[in-house]
Amino acid sequence: MCLESFSSEGRHCLKGENYTAYPIGGGYKLVFENGDMNFTNELFERVVEAWSDVLVEITG
């Protein structure tokens, strides 16, 4: 879930919206408003940590 609206590489994450991270071969595809971003497993963990003030993981 996006805690604050932000943009990265032309993709937009809007405050209060939920976005899905799909597992793909060797990583994850994170789907935002106007496109998706692919990350390796290692990079995805770093992105989750770096964006922890604007993005929170919801599981379950």
Secondary structure as a PSIPRED ss2 file (coil, helix, strand):
# PSIPRED VFORMAT (PSIPRED V4.0)

   1 M C   1.000  0.000  0.000
   2 C E   0.000  0.000  1.000
   3 L C   1.000  0.000  0.000
   4 E C   1.000  0.000  0.000
   5 S C   1.000  0.000  0.000
   6 F E   0.000  0.000  1.000
   7 S E   0.000  0.000  1.000
   8 S E   0.000  0.000  1.000
   9 E C   1.000  0.000  0.000
  10 G C   1.000  0.000  0.000
  11 R E   0.000  0.000  1.000
  12 H E   0.000  0.000  1.000
  13 C E   0.000  0.000  1.000
  14 L C   1.000  0.000  0.000
  15 K C   1.000  0.000  0.000
  16 G C   1.000  0.000  0.000
  17 E C   1.000  0.000  0.000
  18 N C   1.000  0.000  0.000
  19 Y C   1.000  0.000  0.000
  20 T C   1.000  0.000  0.000
  21 A E   0.000  0.000  1.000
  22 Y E   0.000  0.000  1.000
  23 P E   0.000  0.000  1.000
  24 I E   0.000  0.000  1.000
  25 G C   1.000  0.000  0.000
  26 G C   1.000  0.000  0.000
  27 G E   0.000  0.000  1.000
  28 Y E   0.000  0.000  1.000
  29 K E   0.000  0.000  1.000
  30 L E   0.000  0.000  1.000
  31 V E   0.000  0.000  1.000
  32 F E   0.000  0.000  1.000
  33 E C   1.000  0.000  0.000
  34 N C   1.000  0.000  0.000
  35 G E   0.000  0.000  1.000
  36 D E   0.000  0.000  1.000
  37 M E   0.000  0.000  1.000
  38 N E   0.000  0.000  1.000
  39 F E   0.000  0.000  1.000
  40 T E   0.000  0.000  1.000
  41 N H   0.000  1.000  0.000
  42 E H   0.000  1.000  0.000
  43 L H   0.000  1.000  0.000
  44 F H   0.000  1.000  0.000
  45 E H   0.000  1.000  0.000
  46 R H   0.000  1.000  0.000
  47 V H   0.000  1.000  0.000
  48 V H   0.000  1.000  0.000
  49 E H   0.000  1.000  0.000
  50 A H   0.000  1.000  0.000
  51 W C   1.000  0.000  0.000
  52 S C   1.000  0.000  0.000
  53 D C   1.000  0.000  0.000
  54 V C   1.000  0.000  0.000
  55 L E   0.000  0.000  1.000
  56 V C   1.000  0.000  0.000
  57 E C   1.000  0.000  0.000
  58 I C   1.000  0.000  0.000
  59 T C   1.000  0.000  0.000
  60 G C   1.000  0.000  0.000
